[in-house]
């Protein structure tokens, strides 16, 4: 069995590589595990991997997975239609948008594309194209959620307010950058406008010309965006996108460019190293010598304890080893610790003090806050007294 094994790693291992030769019967996920997979957007993939077994062994779970797959098909069909309409409208206006996230990766890596569950359409444009693009979005019937959208750039936002279509319920997010100014990676060389501008390649999307990122940049961006995502503990779609990118493109990566990015952008080394370390020990990917060499050229090192802790956080949260990810505060706490440990200057010697700082923060704001505990106790006492008086 792999060094890291959960029902999530098992699913991804079979999905990407098939059932290992000579392996015994696959342990099918439980009802709770299936519900988790559906909640995090892996329901259609679980249906593809386990559907036949559940059809015979548990019709109830089969119906849950089948419903997840059918729903994803319907939603993808709506999104695809809207994306074609949007791309055609922008092409007519002389704008070639760069597709981001699910609308890009679903077309490039997933067969059929609805296996990549998504909820909206994300595109990247130039600052100079904002007024024109937002006007075209409005012409298509979308309602922009903030009338002051033209002020977003001056407020430091990297994307415009969401545009919602009142009939279809679909959302378009128009981006002018990849990270907000306060996010860790916004200052990295690799994500500066001059570098981003040279990382798009045109492709045909259902007869319309659009763009997507180069494989190397898609890899770096996907890992980085997942790492800072507020839903980091549940964002398995971003991790799965990363696996797809590596499976399809790693042999063709532009290694000098990738090495230069790792060397010039210190935050990239820790998060990439930790994720690849985990995925390789879960038998999902094999890290090539070229990628190891590119990472070795970065100006950074991960201590052994730091790497083990980062792997433990991945194992416990996104890959759900303990199956207790329903506590939002604990997930936030874990992500905060992940961000600290994956800083370029993080060292093994700093781990104890960071743990104490995290517990201090928890005491002030979290579940161990004395004020909150007193409030909860008083509220419970009031309920008990009220219930007893009602009974009497």
Secondary structure, 3 states (H helix, E strand, C coil): CCCCCCHHHHHHHHHHHCCCCCCCCCCCCCHHHHHHHHHCCCHHHHHHHHHHHHHHHCHHHHHHHHHHHHHHHHHHHHHHHHHHHHHHHHHHCCCCCEEECHHHHHHHHCCCHHHCCCCCEEEECCHHHHHHHHHHHHHCCEEECCCCHHHCCCCCCCECCCEEECCCCCEEEEECCCCCCCCHHHHCHHHCHHHHCCCEEEEEECCEEEEEECHHHHHHHHHHHHHHCCCCCCCHHHHHHHHHHHHHHHHHCCHHHHHHHHHHCHHHHHHHHHHHHHHHHCCCCCCCHHHHHHHHCCCCCCCHHHHHHHHHHHHHCCCCCCCCCCCHHHHHHHHHHHHHHCCCCCCHHHHHHHHHHHHHHHHHHCCCCHHHHHHHHHHHHHHHHHHHHHHC
